[in-house]
Every structure is written in structure tokens, then in C-alpha cells.
Amino acid sequence: MIFTCEEHIDAAIDEYVDETERAPDLAPVDNDENRCWFCGKRAIYVVGS
């Protein structure tokens, strides 16, 4: 799973597809504790299952 902010959603999807060769599930994050894997801002989405 890759946590991501709005700005890095495309990069997160690309990273997931490169690693798994599958289309990812995309879900909203419902807490303030998770941080974007790319920049450290508050995550809005989680990419992956």
C-alpha cells in the first residue's frame, strides 16, 4: 500500500503498477496520521489493496 497526497496520486499509481503489474485499488484515507510516501504531507489516498 502506498499512502499519497493529492499532488502525488499519479506517481503512486505508476509505482504500484510498476511493482505489481496490476491496476490498484484506490481508497480515501480517513485519519490524519498517515503521510504521503513521496513528500510527507498528510495522505489523502491509499493506493493498493
C-alpha positions as CSV (number, residue, x, y, z in Angstrom):
1,M,0.0,0.0,0.0
2,I,1.2,3.5,-0.8
3,F,-0.2,6.5,1.0
4,T,-0.3,9.6,-1.0
5,C,-1.4,13.2,-1.1
6,E,-3.4,14.8,-3.9
7,E,-0.3,16.0,-5.7
8,H,1.4,12.6,-5.9
9,I,-1.5,10.3,-6.8
10,D,-0.3,9.7,-10.4
11,A,3.2,8.8,-9.2
12,A,1.8,6.4,-6.6
13,I,-0.4,4.7,-9.2
14,D,2.6,4.4,-11.5
15,E,4.8,3.0,-8.7
16,Y,2.1,0.4,-7.8
17,V,1.6,-0.7,-11.4
18,D,5.4,-1.0,-11.9
19,E,5.8,-3.2,-8.8
20,T,2.7,-5.4,-9.2
21,E,1.7,-5.2,-12.9
22,R,-1.9,-4.8,-11.7
23,A,-4.3,-2.0,-11.5
24,P,-4.5,-0.7,-7.9
25,D,-7.5,-0.2,-5.7
26,L,-7.8,3.5,-4.6
27,A,-9.4,4.5,-1.3
28,P,-9.6,7.6,0.7
29,V,-7.6,7.8,4.0
30,D,-9.8,8.5,7.0
31,N,-7.3,9.7,9.5
32,D,-4.6,12.4,9.9
33,E,-1.8,10.0,10.9
34,N,-0.7,8.7,7.5
35,R,1.8,10.6,5.5
36,C,2.5,10.8,1.7
37,W,5.1,8.3,0.7
38,F,6.7,10.9,-1.6
39,C,6.6,14.2,0.3
40,G,5.5,13.6,3.9
41,K,2.3,15.7,3.7
42,R,-0.9,14.3,5.1
43,A,-2.1,11.4,2.9
44,I,-5.5,11.7,1.3
45,Y,-5.5,8.4,-0.6
46,V,-4.1,4.9,-0.2
47,V,-3.2,3.1,-3.4
48,G,-3.1,-0.7,-3.3
49,S,-5.0,-3.4,-1.5
